[in-house]
């Protein structure tokens, strides 16, 4: 899952980014509000962590832009503004949660998980296809009732494919969901992950659509 972190305190941003990546998320970091708006326009995120005091465009401005476009992305304000008025104002603007600095990274992870869980529950908690069941929050995949052990990137690919199993997912879309900015992507990385997935869940469940990408095999 991919997270946008908009924070102009570089030291704190590095800590948050490293922590969330250890949790298995891909994290894009920007330190200006206008960069955040551009990132949201260009990429699909599962959650946004937003400082209210960003330069060039404030967190409030960014949140208003998101909600005006009726985007249901979970947004968590991370801010030093700690008065009751500030909290109420932030939530009324459309933030899903409000976390006051300084905060523990463990609590931040819990808040992110909560928002992702709420988001997923609106479309169904589990994804199922053939004999597979995937729990996005617990990051668990079962096949015929047995847990299949996947790496974080293998899990993310399967999650992307199972979200809309009848749709083709391109290689570029898979790379987008797996890698944050600046991460080195080997030319055959997706093919390798698909190969490893097929070894674990069965070769017939993921279909290669030549020249287009991959989808779950509807003929199984």
N, C-alpha and C positions, 0 to 999 in steps of 0.2 A: 504494500500500500504506500502511496506517495503523499508526503506532507509538505506544505509550503510554510517556511518559517520566515516571518518578516520582523526583524529585530536589528536595531542599529548599534546595540552594545556588542561589539565583536567578541569579546571574551565570553560573555554569557551565551551568545549565539553558538559559538564553537562547542561549548559544554552541552547545550541542548541538542545540537545536531549529532554529536558523537553518541550521546546517551540514546537518542531515538534510533539511530542506526544500529546500535547494539540490541535494540528491541526488535529489529528486523524491518524497520521502515526505510524507504528512500526519502531523503530530505533535501529539498532545494532551499537555499538561504538567500535572502535579499536584505539589504540594509537601508533601502529607500522605498517610500510609498509608491512612487511611480513605477519602480521596478516590480513591485508586488502586483500592481494592476496589470502590467504587461504579462507577467508570468501567468496570472489567472486567465487572461485572454488566450494564451497560447497552449496551456497545459491543463490536464484534468487532475484535480487533487481530491484526496479522500478526506482531508482535514486541513485547516489553516490556523496557524498560531500567529497572532497579530498583536504587535505592540501598538499602543494608542499614540505614542509620541514620535512617530516616524517623520523624517524630513521629506520634503517635496509633496507628499500627500499623507495626511494623518491616517491612523488606523480607523478612525471614525469615517473618514471619506471613503476609504477602501471598502469598509463594511456596507456603507450606503450604496456603493456601486454594485457590490455583489447582490444585495437584496433587491435593488431596483431591477436587476436582470432576472429576478426570481430564481436565482441559483440556490439550491438547498444544501450547499456545502457546509458542514459543521465548522463554525468559527469559534475559537477560544481566544479571548483577550488575555494577553499576558502583560501586565502593566504595574507601574508603581503608584498609580492613582487609586488610593485605598479608602476614600470616604464612602459612606453609604450612598450619597448622591451620585458619585462616580460609578459605583457598581450598578445602581438602578438605571442610570443613563445608558451605560454600556449594554445592559441586557435589553433595555427598551429599543435600542438601535437595531437589535436583531442578533446580538451575540448569543451563542448557545451556552457559553460558560464564561466565567470571569475569574482569573487567577492572579492574585496580587503578589508582586515581587517583595521580598525574596521568597521563593517557594522551593520545595524539594523536587528533585527530578523524578523521584518515585511517585509523588502526587501528580506531577504533570503527566506521566505515563498512564496513570489511572484515569485521569480526566480524558485523555485522548481515547483510551479504550472504551470509556463510557459513551462518548459521542459516536464512535464508530459502531458500537453495539446498538445504540438507539437508531442510527441511520439504517443499519442492516435490518432491524426488527420491523421497519416500515415496509420492507419489501420481502420479508421472510427471513428467519434467522439462519436457516440452513439452505445450502444448495445441493441438489441431488441430480445425478445423471446415471442411468443404468444401475450398476451395483455400487456406485460411489456416493458418499455423503461428505460434504465439506462444511465445516464450522468456521466461518471467517474470524470470529473473535478468539476462539480457543486455538486457532491455527491447527486444527486437527482434521485429517482426512481418514475416513474409514472405507474399507471395501469389503463387502459381505460381513460387516460387523467387526472386522479386524483393522487395527490402526496401521496406516501406511506412513512410514517415516520419510518425510520430504525435507529437503533444504528450504531455506526461506525463499529463494528464487524459484525453485521448482513449485513450491506452494503458490506463489504469486501467479505463475503462468497458468497453473490449473484453475485457480480462482478466476482469472481473467477469461479463460475459455468456458468455464461453467456458468458464468454470469448470464450469458446469452448463447447457449450451446448450439443453436441453429445458425449463428452468425459466424462469418469468417473474421478472424483476428489477424491483422497483418504483422509481419516481423517488426515493423516500426512501432506499432501500437504496443507490442509486448516489450520492446526495449524502453519505451516511454514509461511503462508501469514498473519496470525493474530498476532503472538507473536514474540517479540524480545528476544534476549538471556536473560536468567535469570528470565523471567516472569513466574510466577507460573501458570501451566495449570491444571485445574481440570479434572479428568478422563472423565467426561461426558460433558465437556464444549461444544464440537462441536454438540453433540446431542441436547443440550439445545438451542443453537443458531438456529439450523435447525427447531426445534419445534416452536420457536418464529417466525421465518421467515414464516413458513407454516401458522401460525395463521394470519399473516398480508397479505400474497399474495395468499393464497389458498393452501390447502394440496396437490392438484394434480399436482402442477407445479414442485416440486422437488421430484425426485425418489430416494429411497434408493436401492442400488444394494448390496444385502447381502454379507458380507465378503469382499467387495471391496471399497465401498464409496458411493458417491452421484453424480447425474447428473440431468440436466433439463429433465423433462419427455417429450420425443418425441411424445408420444401418445395423448398429449393434443390438 
